Amino acid sequence: MIDSEASSADHRYASNFAAALDSSNVGKPSSIYRGVYTMTPLADSPASEGVPTIEGEVKLHMISKGAGMKMMSLSEVLLRFDYDGEWHELQLSPAIGFQNNMFAMNSFGMRPQEELILSGRSDLSRFRLAGLTQPVCDIGPARIMIHTPSRDEVNEGDVLPLDGKKIAVGTVVSENCGFKISMTLREIDVRKLGRKVINYSILNNIITILQIRFFLLQMQHGENNNGHAKVSLLCIGIQALMDAYDSLIHLFLGLSAQFMFNTFSVVALFKFILFSMLEVRYLLLVWRSRRQNQFNEGGMDSIRRELGWLYSRFYGTLLVGMVILYNFYQYLNVLIIIMQCYWVPQIVYDIVRGHKRPLSWRFIVGISITRMIVPLYALACPYTIFNGEVYPALASAPNSTEATLIVCLQVAQIAIMWAQARFGPRSFVPWICLPHVYNYYRAVPSVQDEELGAPECVICMNDIDLSEVHDPESRPVITPCDHIFHAACLEQWMDVKMECPTCRGELPAMT
């Protein structure tokens, strides 16, 4: 009988020991808890006069390593205040937390738990709490108890699910400032979140690789028909800025939760490669194509001035945009929708200049689709990582209306560019709104008829029939500098150079 009871006790002891090890943080790279806090005046404290009662959200981050039954944890406690909606760190020293599994193993029926004891000096100028007169508050000891709730602890009517996640209950006291903060937090499933972050990063990296491919195709397309000069600098510049901001935002997201820093840093690296090695280079190609004469005739000093002008304005815009993003982050969803109109500058540029098909259709469709995926994921996916638990959520997410608006914007821009390619860049613009367009089919001056007789096209070296009006390829055209060519010959020439073959004067677009 005694042997049986001893055997049963040993079995319970082993079970509790296994449960304690299973519930510990040993082997977990990080633990994140989120919940609510209540700040109240400290009873019987002369410094508590004027201390307000405040409620809000609280987060607890721990990076732990197992050392037997002892947990060394670098912890931070983040509080959110209603006056600004921002997270503020409660400055505490690194904690030495003792995991009280031994008590659970020695007292049958008790749940294993951990206790963190923290202290520190918190600079209240970061909180700007009304009623607190002390500039620095001595905090400590702050005690946070972490354990897995059992069925016995859940009262009837409670909504706390028994899913194995831990809860943390803590108290932070400051004697000299006269306040007490009580907090209740629940563990976030870091492993599940980590899998979602990895899937997100893989998707983002695939998108970036596809965008690199599309930009290479467009650069090749421009070299084949001298299309670089027909591309809008603002269109490519907006896309370069978008990828630069993407790189910075993903780097910031990696820093906000250290356990996934490597994953987000890879995403940031891919975006940086796309931005710095392709898009900025393509901007330079477009800029140089428009100023070919200055580059050829001005020498190195002129080239340096031109490049300085381009880079100073581009990176100046990048810095201004970073300031706007930082100060208006709560309106990031609106900024995302506005940035999705990156094809509009190209549409307007084609209308003003009369350019036809400056961009490859593979580039247009591929970039449009790939640039929609991440915004749609952040705005419309109910299982996105940007839900506010660890990574910030967009102000209105999930929002199917804004997601639909992004799709409609892209479809509308592609439809307009298709109409420009099919019917002409100015076909849908009212004539009263059209800019002045040079008429290549104007009447040939009479002096040309008398002196030249049958002029010769210097491009194909054949005679030009000045009376031809029906054949669109053989029809004569006259440049602003009064040189005559075949229409088809000059159009092919202008695909290579936008200058007169005879006098090298600049030519307007032919529509």
Secondary structure by P-SEA (a helix, b strand, c coil): caaaaaaaaaaaaaaaaaaaaaaccccccbbbbbbbbbbbccccccccccbbbbbbbbbbbbbccccccccccbbbbbbbbccccbbbbccccccccccaaaaaaaccccccbbbbbbbbbbcccccccccccccccccccbbbbbbbbcccccccccccccccbbbbbbbbbbccccccccbbbbbcaaaaaaaaaaaaaaaaaaaaaaaaaaaaaaaaaaaaccccccccaaaaaaaaaaaaaaaaaaaaaaaacccaaaaaaaaaaaaaaaccccaaaaaaaaaaaaaaaaaacccaaaaaaaaaaaaaaaaaaaaaaaaaaaaaccaaaaaaaaacccaaaaaaaaaaacccccccaaaaaaaaaaaaaaaaaaccccccccccccbbbccccccaaaaaaaaaaaaaaaaaaaaaaacccccccccccccbbbbcccccccccccccccccccccccccccccccccccbbbbcccbbbbbaaaaaaaaacccccccccccccccc
